[in-house]
Amino acid sequence: MHESNEQGLTFDSSTPSFHSNQEDITFFWRRRGGSSSKNMPHDKWCQTVQLEPEVISMSFIPISSLLSGIDGSGFLGHAINLYLRYKPPIEELHQFLEFQLPRQWAPVFGDLPLGPDKKQQNVASLQFSFMGPKLYVNANEVEVGNMPVTGMRLYLEGKRSNCLAIHLQHLSSVPKSFQPHYESGQNYSNSYDRRYYEKVQGKSFSHVCTAPVESDDDLSIVTGARFEVGESGMKSVLFLRLHFARVAGSTVVKKPVWDGSPALVQKSGILSTLISTKFSTGHKPPPKPADVNINSALYPEGPPTPAPTRKLLRFVDTTEMTRGPQDPPGYWVVSGARLMVDRGKISLRVKYSLLAVILQDDEALLPG
């Protein structure tokens, strides 16, 4: 520390100093931190540093690094990183963290047939023009048990990618607060309202039932799905059936919202337009950047398919409709869905609900 004499400054007389005549500079020596008494021995001064510290440098480290060596520090560090990244409301942090479990699709790709397609006469199919290709329909049930469903997608299965299927994204395990609260599952929803039958292309060919599929109970969530192909006169009609389970002891946190494919700009029917407008006015999220897919699988998005066999994609929108921690408050579950027809393409819309299980400690805090 040094100052010029010409400035006329007054310094503490207890501070040791040295004056240089050649440079006309006075040098002052001062200990950093601890007692400022010049007569104190060094060993005594060292004992005062902790009582009177002085910052001489500063560095920033991740808060999770302070947990090194502590039992369970990995889980706690992961929770801290999730909070710092997504910043959920602090009052909903418990529900947010419980839902940050690995997610997977049902059925898994290992369960899909990879061998030659078996030509079966009883497999349901759709056809959208006189000379057009057939779109076969996988009518097998997709069940996930009691695990919350967080997303849905339409998928083209088979060696030729010509079999339409419904897939469900779900948590790999059940959140602890949800686990003991599931009641027995309800039946698959059924709807045959002809007002919702919409053509995909030709009026005389296959149609899609665009009726919303949802439970009358606000506390019910989706736990299974399947396709069904029915007949209406000479036409085949594709139906979506969902299986529901009631989350007992829960409460609705926010009003349910509907998400749709980005391609759903203009609907092919007046009825769909009115319903879509009603469902979409409550929630129009801004466009989000693409999520980083951290997956060690060789093909995290599914087995590769030769481009020439994907011609049926012009009839099916395979956009994945999912919600995760990046969608505040981060614990949405699927509670309904509906098929749509967008300019000759079958699409999917998904209804999301926000439920919270009321724990005993929370009930004690509620006003009686």
C-alpha positions as CSV (number, residue, x, y, z in Angstrom):
1,M,0.0,0.0,0.0
2,H,1.5,3.4,-0.9
3,E,0.4,7.0,-1.3
4,S,2.2,10.2,-2.5
5,N,3.2,12.8,0.1
6,E,2.1,15.6,-2.2
7,Q,-1.6,14.6,-1.6
8,G,-1.2,15.8,2.0
9,L,-3.0,12.7,3.5
10,T,-2.8,11.9,7.2
11,F,-2.0,8.2,7.9
12,D,-2.4,6.2,11.0
13,S,0.8,6.7,13.1
14,S,0.6,3.1,14.3
15,T,1.2,1.9,10.8
16,P,4.9,1.2,10.0
17,S,6.2,3.4,7.2
18,F,9.2,4.0,5.1
19,H,10.0,7.2,3.1
20,S,12.0,7.2,-0.1
21,N,13.7,10.5,-0.9
22,Q,14.5,9.5,-4.5
23,E,10.9,8.8,-5.5
24,D,9.2,11.1,-2.9
25,I,6.9,8.1,-2.0
26,T,6.0,6.9,1.4
27,F,5.4,3.2,1.8
28,F,3.1,1.8,4.4
29,W,3.0,-1.9,5.6
30,R,-0.2,-3.3,7.0
31,R,-1.2,-6.8,8.0
32,R,-4.3,-8.1,6.1
33,G,-7.0,-9.1,8.6
34,G,-6.7,-9.6,12.3
35,S,-5.7,-6.9,14.9
36,S,-4.1,-3.7,13.6
37,S,-1.9,-3.3,16.7
38,K,1.8,-2.9,15.5
39,N,3.3,-4.2,18.8
40,M,1.5,-7.5,18.7
41,P,3.7,-10.6,18.0
42,H,3.0,-12.6,14.9
43,D,1.7,-15.7,16.7
44,K,-0.7,-13.6,18.7
45,W,-1.8,-11.8,15.6
46,C,-2.6,-15.1,13.8
47,Q,-5.1,-15.9,16.5
48,T,-7.1,-12.7,15.8
49,V,-7.5,-13.3,12.1
50,Q,-10.5,-15.5,12.5
51,L,-12.2,-12.8,14.6
52,E,-11.4,-10.0,12.2
53,P,-11.0,-11.5,8.8
54,E,-10.4,-9.4,5.7
55,V,-11.3,-10.6,2.2
56,I,-8.3,-10.6,-0.1
57,S,-9.7,-12.8,-2.9
58,M,-13.0,-14.4,-3.8
59,S,-14.1,-17.4,-5.9
60,F,-17.4,-19.0,-6.6
61,I,-18.1,-22.8,-6.5
62,P,-21.2,-24.8,-7.1
63,I,-23.2,-25.2,-3.9
64,S,-23.5,-28.9,-4.5
65,S,-19.7,-29.3,-4.1
66,L,-20.1,-28.5,-0.4
67,L,-22.0,-31.8,0.0
68,S,-19.0,-34.0,-0.9
69,G,-18.6,-37.0,1.4
70,I,-22.1,-36.7,2.9
71,D,-24.4,-39.7,2.8
72,G,-27.1,-39.2,0.2
73,S,-25.3,-36.2,-1.3
74,G,-25.9,-37.5,-4.8
75,F,-29.7,-37.2,-4.5
76,L,-29.5,-33.9,-2.7
77,G,-27.1,-32.5,-5.3
78,H,-29.4,-33.7,-8.1
79,A,-32.4,-31.9,-6.4
80,I,-30.4,-28.7,-6.0
81,N,-29.4,-28.8,-9.7
82,L,-33.0,-29.4,-10.7
83,Y,-34.2,-26.4,-8.7
84,L,-31.5,-24.1,-10.0
85,R,-32.2,-25.1,-13.6
86,Y,-36.0,-25.0,-13.6
87,K,-36.7,-22.8,-10.6
88,P,-40.2,-24.2,-9.7
89,P,-42.4,-22.3,-7.2
90,I,-41.0,-23.0,-3.7
91,E,-44.5,-23.9,-2.4
92,E,-44.7,-26.7,-5.1
93,L,-41.1,-27.9,-4.8
94,H,-42.2,-31.2,-3.1
95,Q,-44.5,-32.2,-6.0
96,F,-41.9,-31.0,-8.6
97,L,-39.1,-33.1,-7.1
98,E,-41.3,-36.2,-6.8
99,F,-42.0,-36.2,-10.5
100,Q,-38.4,-35.8,-11.6
101,L,-38.0,-39.6,-12.3
102,P,-36.7,-41.3,-15.5
103,R,-39.3,-41.4,-18.2
104,Q,-39.9,-44.1,-20.8
105,W,-42.3,-45.0,-23.6
106,A,-44.7,-47.9,-23.5
107,P,-44.4,-50.2,-25.3
108,V,-40.6,-50.2,-25.3
109,F,-38.9,-50.7,-28.7
110,G,-37.6,-54.1,-27.6
111,D,-41.3,-55.3,-27.5
112,L,-42.0,-54.2,-31.1
113,P,-41.8,-56.8,-33.8
114,L,-38.6,-56.5,-35.9
115,G,-39.2,-59.5,-38.2
116,P,-41.2,-59.8,-41.4
117,D,-44.8,-58.5,-41.2
118,K,-47.3,-61.3,-40.9
119,K,-50.2,-60.9,-43.3
120,Q,-53.3,-61.4,-41.3
121,Q,-56.8,-61.1,-42.8
122,N,-58.3,-60.0,-39.5
123,V,-56.0,-56.9,-38.9
124,A,-58.1,-53.7,-39.0
125,S,-57.0,-51.1,-41.5
126,L,-57.8,-47.7,-42.9
127,Q,-57.8,-46.5,-46.5
128,F,-58.0,-42.9,-47.5
129,S,-58.3,-43.1,-51.3
130,F,-59.2,-45.7,-53.9
131,M,-55.7,-46.6,-55.0
132,G,-53.9,-45.5,-51.9
133,P,-52.0,-47.7,-49.4
134,K,-53.7,-49.3,-46.4
135,L,-52.8,-48.0,-43.0
136,Y,-53.1,-51.0,-40.5
137,V,-54.1,-50.3,-36.9
138,N,-52.5,-51.9,-33.8
139,A,-55.5,-52.4,-31.5
140,N,-53.5,-53.9,-28.7
141,E,-53.9,-52.2,-25.3
142,V,-51.1,-50.2,-23.9
143,E,-51.1,-50.3,-20.1
144,V,-48.7,-48.6,-17.7
145,G,-50.2,-49.8,-14.3
146,N,-50.3,-47.0,-11.7
147,M,-47.4,-45.0,-13.2
148,P,-48.4,-41.5,-14.2
149,V,-48.5,-40.8,-17.9
150,T,-46.7,-37.7,-19.0
151,G,-47.0,-37.8,-22.8
152,M,-48.5,-39.5,-25.9
153,R,-47.7,-40.0,-29.5
154,L,-48.9,-41.6,-32.7
155,Y,-46.3,-44.1,-34.1
156,L,-45.9,-46.1,-37.3
157,E,-44.8,-49.6,-36.4
158,G,-43.8,-52.6,-38.4
159,K,-41.1,-53.4,-40.9
160,R,-42.9,-51.2,-43.5
161,S,-44.0,-48.5,-41.1
162,N,-47.5,-49.1,-42.1
163,C,-49.2,-49.9,-38.8
164,L,-50.6,-47.1,-36.7
165,A,-50.1,-47.4,-32.9
166,I,-50.6,-45.3,-29.8
167,H,-47.7,-45.0,-27.4
168,L,-47.6,-43.6,-23.8
169,Q,-44.8,-41.9,-22.0
170,H,-44.8,-42.5,-18.3
171,L,-42.6,-42.2,-15.2
172,S,-40.4,-45.3,-14.5
173,S,-41.8,-45.6,-11.0
174,V,-44.7,-44.2,-9.0
175,P,-44.1,-41.0,-6.9
176,K,-44.3,-41.8,-3.2
177,S,-47.2,-39.5,-2.5
178,F,-49.2,-41.1,-5.3
179,Q,-48.4,-44.7,-4.6
180,P,-51.0,-45.6,-2.0
181,H,-53.8,-43.5,-3.4
182,Y,-54.9,-45.3,-6.6
183,E,-58.3,-46.8,-6.7
184,S,-59.5,-49.5,-9.0
185,G,-59.3,-48.6,-12.7
186,Q,-62.4,-47.5,-14.6
187,N,-63.6,-48.8,-17.9
188,Y,-62.3,-47.6,-21.2
189,S,-64.2,-44.6,-22.4
190,N,-66.5,-45.2,-25.4
191,S,-68.0,-42.6,-27.8
192,Y,-69.7,-43.2,-31.1
193,D,-71.1,-39.7,-31.7
194,R,-71.4,-39.4,-35.5
195,R,-71.1,-35.6,-35.2
196,Y,-67.3,-36.1,-34.6
197,Y,-66.6,-38.3,-37.6
198,E,-64.3,-36.5,-39.9
199,K,-62.8,-37.6,-43.2
200,V,-59.0,-37.8,-43.6
201,Q,-59.1,-37.3,-47.4
202,G,-61.9,-38.8,-49.5
203,K,-65.4,-38.5,-48.1
204,S,-66.2,-42.1,-49.1
205,F,-63.2,-43.5,-47.3
206,S,-62.0,-43.9,-43.7
207,H,-62.9,-41.4,-41.1
208,V,-61.6,-40.4,-37.6
209,C,-63.7,-39.8,-34.5
210,T,-62.4,-36.5,-33.1
211,A,-64.5,-36.5,-29.9
212,P,-62.5,-35.5,-26.8
213,V,-61.8,-38.6,-24.6
214,E,-61.8,-37.6,-21.0
215,S,-63.2,-38.7,-17.6
216,D,-66.0,-36.9,-15.9
217,D,-64.0,-37.1,-12.7
218,D,-61.4,-34.3,-12.4
219,L,-59.2,-36.5,-10.2
220,S,-58.8,-39.2,-12.8
221,I,-55.7,-39.7,-15.0
222,V,-54.9,-41.8,-18.0
223,T,-53.3,-45.2,-17.3
224,G,-53.9,-47.0,-20.6
225,A,-54.9,-46.5,-24.3
226,R,-55.8,-48.4,-27.4
227,F,-57.2,-47.9,-30.9
228,E,-60.4,-49.3,-32.2
229,V,-61.7,-49.5,-35.7
230,G,-65.5,-49.5,-36.2
231,E,-67.8,-49.4,-39.1
232,S,-70.1,-46.6,-40.2
233,G,-72.0,-47.7,-43.3
234,M,-69.3,-48.6,-45.8
235,K,-66.6,-46.5,-44.1
236,S,-64.1,-47.5,-41.4
237,V,-63.8,-45.1,-38.4
238,L,-60.8,-44.9,-36.1
239,F,-61.6,-44.4,-32.4
240,L,-59.2,-43.6,-29.5
241,R,-60.1,-45.4,-26.2
242,L,-58.5,-44.4,-22.9
243,H,-58.3,-46.1,-19.5
244,F,-58.5,-44.0,-16.4
245,A,-57.7,-44.4,-12.7
246,R,-58.8,-42.1,-9.9
247,V,-56.1,-40.5,-7.7
248,A,-57.8,-40.6,-4.3
249,G,-56.9,-38.0,-1.7
250,S,-55.8,-35.6,-4.3
251,T,-56.9,-32.1,-5.3
252,V,-56.9,-30.1,-8.5
253,V,-54.2,-27.5,-8.4
254,K,-54.9,-25.7,-11.7
255,K,-57.5,-25.9,-14.5
256,P,-56.6,-28.7,-17.0
257,V,-55.0,-27.5,-20.3
258,W,-54.9,-29.0,-23.8
259,D,-51.7,-29.2,-25.9
260,G,-51.7,-29.9,-29.6
261,S,-49.2,-30.6,-32.3
262,P,-47.5,-27.4,-33.7
263,A,-49.0,-28.4,-37.1
264,L,-52.5,-28.0,-35.8
265,V,-53.2,-24.6,-37.3
266,Q,-56.4,-25.2,-39.3
267,K,-58.9,-28.0,-38.6
268,S,-60.9,-29.8,-41.3
269,G,-64.3,-29.5,-39.6
270,I,-66.3,-26.7,-38.1
271,L,-67.0,-28.7,-35.0
272,S,-63.4,-29.4,-34.5
273,T,-62.5,-25.8,-35.0
274,L,-65.0,-24.7,-32.3
275,I,-63.9,-27.3,-29.8
276,S,-60.2,-26.7,-30.5
277,T,-60.7,-22.9,-30.0
278,K,-62.4,-23.6,-26.7
279,F,-59.6,-25.9,-25.5
280,S,-56.7,-23.8,-26.7
281,T,-57.7,-20.4,-25.4
282,G,-56.7,-21.3,-21.8
283,H,-53.1,-22.2,-22.6
284,K,-50.9,-20.9,-25.4
285,P,-47.3,-21.5,-24.4
286,P,-44.6,-19.7,-26.2
287,P,-42.4,-21.8,-28.5
288,K,-39.6,-23.6,-26.5
289,P,-36.1,-24.5,-27.7
290,A,-35.6,-28.2,-28.5
291,D,-34.8,-30.3,-25.4
292,V,-31.5,-32.0,-25.0
293,N,-32.0,-35.7,-25.2
294,I,-29.5,-37.3,-22.7
295,N,-29.8,-41.0,-23.6
296,S,-27.1,-43.6,-23.8
297,A,-29.2,-45.8,-26.1
298,L,-27.8,-46.5,-29.6
299,Y,-31.1,-45.2,-31.1
300,P,-32.8,-43.1,-28.4
301,E,-35.6,-42.1,-30.8
302,G,-36.3,-45.6,-32.0
303,P,-34.9,-48.0,-34.5
304,P,-33.9,-46.4,-37.9
305,T,-36.4,-46.9,-40.7
306,P,-35.6,-46.7,-44.4
307,A,-36.9,-43.4,-45.9
308,P,-38.8,-45.1,-48.8
309,T,-41.0,-47.0,-46.4
310,R,-42.2,-43.8,-44.6
311,K,-44.7,-42.8,-47.2
312,L,-47.6,-43.2,-44.8
313,L,-46.2,-40.3,-42.8
314,R,-48.2,-37.9,-45.0
315,F,-51.3,-39.3,-43.3
316,V,-50.0,-39.4,-39.7
317,D,-48.5,-36.6,-37.5
318,T,-46.0,-38.5,-35.2
319,T,-45.1,-35.4,-33.1
320,E,-44.5,-36.4,-29.4
321,M,-46.8,-34.6,-27.1
322,T,-45.0,-34.5,-23.7
323,R,-44.7,-32.3,-20.6
324,G,-41.8,-32.4,-18.2
325,P,-39.8,-30.3,-15.7
326,Q,-39.4,-27.6,-18.4
327,D,-43.1,-27.0,-18.2
328,P,-43.8,-25.1,-14.9
329,P,-44.6,-26.2,-12.3
330,G,-43.2,-29.5,-13.7
331,Y,-45.6,-32.3,-12.5
332,W,-48.3,-32.4,-15.2
333,V,-50.1,-35.7,-15.9
334,V,-52.2,-36.8,-18.9
335,S,-55.9,-36.8,-18.1
336,G,-57.4,-37.0,-21.6
337,A,-56.8,-36.9,-25.4
338,R,-58.5,-36.6,-28.7
339,L,-57.7,-37.4,-32.3
340,M,-57.7,-34.6,-34.8
341,V,-57.6,-34.2,-38.6
342,D,-55.4,-31.5,-39.9
343,R,-55.3,-31.0,-43.7
344,G,-55.5,-34.7,-44.4
345,K,-53.3,-35.8,-41.5
346,I,-54.3,-37.6,-38.3
347,S,-53.0,-35.7,-35.3
348,L,-53.2,-35.9,-31.6
349,R,-54.1,-33.5,-28.8
350,V,-53.4,-34.2,-25.2
351,K,-55.1,-32.9,-22.0
352,Y,-52.9,-32.3,-19.0
353,S,-54.0,-32.0,-15.3
354,L,-52.2,-30.8,-12.3
355,L,-53.0,-32.8,-9.2
356,A,-51.5,-32.7,-5.7
357,V,-52.0,-35.4,-3.1
358,I,-53.0,-34.0,0.3
359,L,-50.8,-35.4,2.9
360,Q,-51.8,-35.8,6.6
361,D,-49.4,-33.0,7.6
362,D,-51.1,-30.7,5.0
363,E,-54.6,-31.6,6.2
364,A,-53.7,-30.5,9.7
365,L,-52.8,-27.1,8.3
366,L,-56.1,-26.7,6.5
367,P,-58.7,-24.5,8.3
368,G,-61.5,-26.5,9.9
